[in-house]
Amino acid sequence: KLLVNLSEPSQVDRVKDLPVEGVGLLRAELMLLEALDGTHPLALIEAGEGEQVVERMAAALERFATGFAPRPITYRTIDFRTNEFRGLRGGERFEPVEANPMLGFRGAYRYTKQPQLLELELQAIARVCDGGADNLHVMLPFVRTELELRRCIEIVERSGLPGRRGY
């Protein structure tokens, strides 16, 4: 199968009509930057604007789901690396300085400590599925331990996403 890797909703129109069988990896990080105009999502949550995060992420995901339907899309949830997200508006309040951010506070481990981030993403995915999309699949980033995986699965199960259309 020939699959494409994408990261920004602005790429959909340019790529959707190519002879590919779907999106093998939809990277959330750049999509998040485009969708949230460079504001750290935890700053938006702190300001009571979590719904705005859900709306913008759902709109971006809907663009992919519609553009590539019925072909599958594997959406990898946000892999916050501290060095990348520290520079976002408000990011300095949420991101520690690490000697090696590639191995530090990121991926599934971060979701175990800040589950509200994954919860908002799952709400956005659920909206897209409830709107009729059945081609979105979720991939967790940088899972290092079985405990991280189990905790993330618990968050996914609590979200109500399993059992929805397309899941």
Protein Blocks (a to p, Z undefined) as FASTA:
>chain_A
ZZdddfbfklmmmmmmpccfbjfbdcfklmmmmmnnopafklmmmnopmmmmmmmmmmmm
mmmmmmmocbdcddddddddfklmmmpghklmmmccdfblmlmcghjllmmmmmmlmmmm
mmmmmmmmmnopakbccddehifbfklmmmmmmmmmmnomnopahZZ
